[in-house]
């Protein structure tokens, strides 16, 4: 049995005991006010029974029929309690009027009536405090409604005591007037409870929550816009659904980082929250032409490299290498290139000039055979001679392997740390060309530039 269930069960037993005691004394002395107070406690007993059952249902985990959980059962219980209070208030008000109009005899007030009411006030104050504490800790609106009931019992009991004192001083009208005052108080509590429960059942939330979350999330890096933000509360849990825009140039890893940051920010702002974040790639104003070309190629799933962009007066020219399977027939490869060119024009503009160069795509895994040491040494000697001619230092870590259609060569070399990357590429490329001229069997050569060690 959970804590909420234990508190509700203890509250139920206390409500039944106090109801029986007050109703018995009320009937004995003929006090409508005390009978009304007893009926009020009786509705508390019924409400507590409903609360006990509601919290048992509400604690069930989410399932296919209730994907947001069963917390709304507590709202239904609170709605039933509020309705019960309104019905009781109406009935008591009618009886109070009939007694007042008919000049009914005043009740015979005794010390035992004061004693019962005093004990009830102490018990109800303790129960209200325990229920209120449990409601705050568990987020149970049904327990909170029960706590309000018992506070209302304390208030109505105080009103009854005031009426009894007035009766002892000869005010024969005090009992029906006291009963009517209790009815008004009970009715006000019922209306307040129904209004609050209706807000919960219709998923009403404070507009400040959405404003705070929107401002908080828009301040996060990578969040371009918040398209939709919805918050609903089910029991103690808050469900937050968000649709946001991120730059379409972001990688999957960057997008995942933004999503994680949004969820963490929501959890830090709202206790016991569950966030569902949908991110939509959107264009932003500072996208470069190169980024847009890569985007167009990625949508077509065509690998590209060596992109060159030229300004031709009022229009652009884009040239790039389009990688295709080396075994693909030219007709199919040309269709791939044409599809890529159309995608780039659709992204940037129909007036753009696009030139594609077909480049064979190497397989993911190429079988390589180790070459004799003397051949590797010959390649290394040629590379070092070319390096001296073109201003390249310290050619080292030279490797060479036999691949399916020639030789693969890789080497490391050094340049001044402040040398621009474009100049580094030009010099390294010159060294590579010299090696290819000397050894035509070299199919692919890769240089790895490093800064000169100080």
C-alpha positions in Angstrom: 0.0 0.0 0.0 1.4 3.4 -1.0 1.7 6.4 1.2 -1.1 8.2 -0.5 -3.4 5.1 0.0 -2.4 4.8 3.7 -3.2 8.5 4.3 -6.5 8.2 2.5 -7.5 5.1 4.4 -6.8 6.7 7.8 -8.7 9.7 6.8 -11.7 7.6 5.8 -11.9 5.8 9.2 -11.7 9.2 11.0 -14.4 10.7 8.8 -16.8 7.9 9.5 -16.3 8.0 13.2 -16.8 11.8 13.5 -19.9 11.7 11.2 -21.6 9.1 13.4 -20.8 11.1 16.6 -22.0 14.5 15.3 -25.1 13.1 13.7 -26.1 11.3 16.9 -25.7 14.3 19.0 -27.3 16.6 16.5 -30.4 14.4 16.4 -30.5 14.2 20.2 -30.5 17.9 20.7 -32.4 18.8 17.5 -29.7 21.1 16.0 -29.9 21.6 12.2 -26.5 23.2 12.3 -24.9 20.2 14.0 -26.8 17.8 11.7 -25.6 19.8 8.7 -22.0 19.7 10.0 -22.4 15.9 10.4 -23.7 15.6 6.9 -20.7 17.7 5.7 -18.4 15.2 7.5 -20.4 12.4 5.9 -19.7 13.8 2.4 -16.1 13.9 3.5 -16.2 10.2 4.3 -17.7 9.5 0.8 -15.2 11.8 -0.8 -12.3 10.1 1.1 -13.5 6.7 -0.1 -13.6 8.0 -3.7 -10.1 9.5 -3.1 -8.8 6.2 -1.8 -10.0 4.4 -4.9 -8.8 7.2 -7.2 -5.3 7.3 -6.0 -5.0 3.5 -6.5 -6.1 4.0 -10.1 -4.0 7.1 -10.6 -0.8 5.4 -9.5 -1.0 2.8 -12.3 1.7 3.2 -15.0 0.9 4.4 -18.5 -0.5 1.8 -20.9 -1.9 1.6 -24.5 -5.3 3.0 -23.4 -3.8 5.8 -21.2 -0.5 6.8 -22.8 -0.2 9.8 -20.4 -0.9 7.7 -17.3 -4.0 7.5 -15.0 -3.5 10.7 -13.1 -6.8 12.2 -14.4 -8.7 9.7 -12.1 -7.7 12.0 -9.2 -9.3 15.0 -11.1 -12.5 13.0 -11.6 -12.5 12.2 -7.8 -12.0 15.9 -7.0 -14.8 16.8 -9.4 -17.1 14.4 -7.7 -16.3 15.8 -4.3 -17.0 19.3 -5.4 -20.4 18.3 -6.9 -21.3 16.5 -3.7 -20.6 19.7 -1.7 -22.9 21.7 -3.9 -25.7 19.2 -3.5 -25.3 19.2 0.2 -25.2 23.0 0.4 -28.4 23.3 -1.6 -30.3 20.8 0.6 -29.2 22.4 3.8 -30.0 25.9 2.6 -33.6 24.8 1.8 -34.0 23.1 5.2 -32.5 26.1 7.0 -35.0 28.4 5.3 -37.9 26.2 6.2 -36.9 26.1 9.8 -36.3 29.8 9.9 -39.7 30.6 8.3 -41.5 28.1 10.5 -40.0 29.4 13.7 -38.7 26.0 14.8 -37.8 25.5 18.4 -34.2 26.2 19.4 -32.0 23.1 20.0 -31.2 22.1 23.6 -27.4 22.7 23.7 -25.4 20.5 26.0 -21.7 20.3 27.0 -21.3 17.0 25.1 -22.1 18.8 21.8 -19.2 21.3 22.5 -16.9 18.4 23.5 -17.6 16.5 20.3 -17.0 19.6 18.2 -13.8 20.4 20.0 -12.4 16.9 19.5 -13.5 17.0 15.8 -11.6 20.3 15.3 -8.4 18.9 16.7 -8.6 15.7 14.6 -9.5 17.6 11.4 -6.7 20.0 11.9 -4.3 17.1 12.2 -5.8 15.3 9.2 -5.7 18.4 7.0 -2.1 19.0 7.9 -1.1 15.3 7.1 -3.1 15.3 3.8 -1.7 18.6 2.7 1.8 17.5 3.3 1.3 14.2 1.5 -0.4 16.0 -1.4 2.6 18.4 -1.8 5.1 15.5 -1.7 3.2 13.3 -4.1 1.5 15.9 -6.3 -1.9 14.4 -5.6 -4.8 16.7 -6.3 -7.3 14.2 -4.8 -5.4 14.4 -1.4 -5.3 18.2 -1.7 -9.0 18.2 -2.2 -9.5 16.0 0.8 -7.3 18.3 2.9 -9.5 21.3 1.8 -12.6 19.3 2.9 -11.2 18.8 6.4 -10.3 22.5 6.7 -13.8 23.3 5.7 -15.0 20.9 8.5 -13.0 22.9 11.0 -14.5 26.2 9.7 -18.1 24.8 9.8 -17.6 23.4 13.3 -16.4 26.8 14.5 -19.6 28.3 12.9 -21.7 25.7 14.8 -20.0 26.6 18.1 -20.8 30.3 17.5 -24.4 29.4 16.8 -24.6 27.3 20.0 -23.3 30.2 22.0 -25.8 32.5 20.5 -28.6 30.0 21.2 -27.5 29.8 24.9 -27.9 33.6 25.0 -31.5 33.3 23.8 -31.2 33.7 20.0 -33.7 31.1 18.8 -33.0 32.0 15.2 -29.2 31.2 15.6 -29.4 27.5 14.6 -31.1 27.8 11.2 -29.0 30.9 10.4 -25.8 29.0 11.4 -26.9 26.1 9.2 -27.5 28.5 6.3 -24.0 30.1 6.8 -22.5 26.6 6.7 -24.4 25.9 3.5 -23.0 29.0 1.9 -19.5 28.1 3.0 -19.8 24.5 1.7 -21.2 25.8 -1.6 -18.3 28.2 -2.1 -15.8 25.4 -1.4 -17.7 23.1 -3.9 -17.6 25.8 -6.7 -13.9 26.5 -6.1 -13.1 22.8 -6.2 -15.1 22.3 -9.4 -13.4 25.3 -11.1 -9.9 24.1 -10.3 -10.7 20.5 -11.3 -12.3 21.7 -14.6 -9.0 23.6 -15.4 -7.1 20.4 -14.9 -9.4 18.2 -16.9 -9.3 20.7 -19.8 -5.5 20.9 -19.6 -5.4 24.6 -18.7 -2.0 25.8 -17.6 -0.6 29.1 -16.7 0.5 31.1 -19.7 3.6 32.1 -17.8 4.9 28.5 -18.0 4.9 28.5 -21.8 6.4 32.0 -22.0 9.2 31.0 -19.5 10.0 27.8 -21.4 10.0 29.5 -24.8 12.4 32.2 -23.6 14.6 29.6 -21.9 14.8 27.4 -24.9 15.4 30.1 -27.5 18.5 31.2 -25.5 20.1 27.8 -26.1 22.7 27.5 -28.8 21.4 26.0 -32.0 17.7 26.7 -31.4 16.5 28.9 -34.3 12.8 29.0 -33.5 10.0 27.4 -31.4 7.2 26.4 -33.7 5.0 24.7 -31.1 5.0 24.4 -27.4 2.4 22.5 -25.4 2.2 21.6 -21.7 -0.3 19.3 -20.1 -0.5 18.1 -16.5 -1.6 14.5 -15.6 -1.5 13.9 -11.9 1.9 15.2 -10.6 3.6 14.8 -13.9 4.0 17.5 -16.6 4.2 16.5 -20.3 5.9 19.0 -22.6 5.7 18.7 -26.4 7.9 20.9 -28.4 8.6 21.4 -32.1 11.7 23.6 -32.7 13.8 24.6 -35.7 17.6 24.0 -35.9 19.9 25.0 -38.8 19.7 22.4 -41.5 23.4 22.5 -41.9 23.8 20.8 -38.5 25.0 17.2 -38.4 23.1 14.5 -36.7 25.5 14.7 -33.7 25.0 18.5 -33.4 21.2 18.1 -33.7 21.3 15.4 -30.9 23.3 17.8 -28.7 20.7 20.5 -29.1 17.9 18.1 -28.3 19.7 16.9 -25.2 20.2 20.5 -24.0 16.5 21.3 -24.5 15.4 18.3 -22.5 17.8 19.1 -19.7 16.6 22.7 -19.6 13.0 21.7 -19.3 13.7 19.1 -16.6 15.6 21.8 -14.6 12.8 24.3 -14.9 9.8 22.0 -14.2 9.8 19.3 -11.6 8.7 15.8 -12.7 8.5 16.7 -16.4 8.6 14.5 -19.4 9.7 16.2 -22.6 9.1 15.2 -26.2 11.3 17.3 -28.5 10.9 17.3 -32.4 13.6 19.2 -34.3 13.0 20.4 -37.8 15.9 21.5 -40.1 15.3 25.0 -41.3 17.3 27.4 -43.6 19.1 30.3 -42.0 20.3 33.5 -43.4 24.0 33.0 -43.0 24.3 29.7 -44.9 27.2 29.7 -47.4 26.9 28.6 -51.0 29.3 25.7 -50.2 27.0 24.5 -47.4 24.0 24.7 -49.6 25.8 22.6 -52.3 26.7 20.0 -49.6 23.0 20.0 -48.5 21.8 19.4 -52.0 24.3 16.6 -52.5 23.4 15.0 -49.1 19.7 14.9 -50.0 20.5 13.0 -53.1 23.0 10.8 -51.2 25.8 11.6 -53.7 29.3 12.1 -52.2 31.1 15.2 -53.6 34.4 17.0 -53.0 36.7 19.6 -54.4 33.9 22.3 -54.7 34.9 25.4 -56.5 32.6 28.5 -56.5 33.1 31.4 -59.0 31.3 34.7 -59.3 30.5 35.4 -63.0 29.1 38.9 -62.8 25.5 38.6 -61.5 25.5 34.8 -61.3 27.4 31.9 -59.8 29.4 29.0 -61.2 29.9 25.8 -59.2 32.2 23.0 -60.2 32.8 19.9 -58.1 33.8 16.3 -58.2 30.9 13.8 -58.2 31.9 10.4 -56.8 30.3 7.4 -58.5 31.0 3.6 -58.4 34.0 2.9 -60.5 32.2 0.0 -62.2 29.1 2.1 -63.1 28.4 2.5 -66.8 28.8 6.0 -68.1 25.1 6.3 -69.0 24.1 5.6 -65.4 26.9 7.8 -64.0 25.7 10.7 -66.2 22.2 10.4 -64.8 23.6 10.6 -61.3 25.5 13.7 -62.2 22.5 15.3 -63.9 20.4 14.6 -60.8 23.0 16.3 -58.7 23.1 19.3 -60.9 19.3 19.6 -60.8 19.3 19.4 -57.0 22.0 22.2 -56.8 20.0 24.4 -59.1 16.8 23.8 -57.1 18.6 24.7 -53.9 20.5 27.8 -55.1 18.7 29.0 -58.3 18.0 28.0 -61.8 20.4 30.6 -63.2 23.4 29.0 -61.6 26.1 27.3 -63.7 27.0 23.8 -62.5 29.8 21.6 -63.8 30.4 18.1 -62.5 33.4 15.9 -62.9 32.9 12.2 -62.5 35.3 10.7 -60.0 35.4 6.9 -59.3 34.4 6.1 -55.7 36.8 3.8 -54.1 35.4 0.7 -52.3 35.1 0.9 -48.5 37.6 -1.9 -48.2 40.6 -2.4 -50.6 42.9 -5.4 -50.4 46.5 -4.2 -50.1 49.8 -6.1 -50.5 53.0 -5.1 -48.8 55.8 -4.1 -51.3 59.5 -5.1 -51.1 61.6 -2.7 -49.0 63.7 -1.7 -52.0 60.7 -0.5 -54.0 59.5 1.6 -50.9 63.0 3.0 -50.6 63.0 4.0 -54.3 59.7 5.8 -53.8 61.0 7.6 -50.7 64.2 8.7 -52.5 62.2 10.3 -55.3 59.8 12.0 -52.9 62.8 13.5 -51.0 64.4 14.8 -54.1 61.2 16.4 -55.3 60.7 17.9 -51.8 64.0 19.7 -51.9 63.0 21.2 -55.3 59.6 22.5 -54.1 60.4 23.7 -50.6 59.1 20.7 -48.6 61.0 19.5 -45.5 61.6 16.1 -43.8 59.8 13.6 -45.9 59.3 10.6 -43.6 57.1 7.7 -42.7 56.8 6.6 -46.4 54.5 3.6 -47.0 53.6 1.9 -50.2 51.2 -1.0 -51.0 50.0 -2.8 -54.0 46.3 -2.3 -54.6 43.9 -3.7 -57.2 44.8 -1.3 -60.0 48.2 0.0 -59.1 50.3 1.3 -56.1 49.1 3.3 -53.1 51.8 5.6 -51.6 51.5 7.7 -48.4 54.1 9.9 -46.7 54.5 12.7 -44.1 56.3 15.9 -44.6 56.9 19.2 -42.8 56.2 22.9 -43.5 56.6 26.2 -41.6 53.7 26.5 -39.1 52.7 29.9 -40.4 52.6 28.9 -44.1 49.0 29.2 -45.5 47.2 26.0 -46.2 46.8 26.8 -49.9 50.6 27.1 -50.3 51.1 23.9 -48.4 48.7 22.1 -50.7 50.4 23.6 -53.8 53.9 22.4 -52.8 52.7 19.0 -51.6 50.8 18.5 -54.8 54.0 19.3 -56.8 55.9 16.6 -54.9 53.1 14.1 -55.6 53.1 14.9 -59.4 56.9 14.4 -59.5 56.5 10.9 -58.0 53.7 10.0 -60.4 55.9 11.0 -63.4 58.8 9.0 -62.1 56.6 6.0 -61.2 53.5 5.7 -63.5 52.2 2.7 -61.6 51.3 4.9 -58.6 47.5 5.0 -58.7 47.0 7.1 -55.5 49.3 9.1 -53.4 48.5 10.9 -50.1 50.7 13.4 -48.4 50.2 14.4 -44.7 51.7 17.8 -43.9 52.9 18.6 -40.4 54.4 21.8 -38.9 58.2 22.0 -38.6 59.3 21.2 -35.0 60.9 24.1 -33.3 
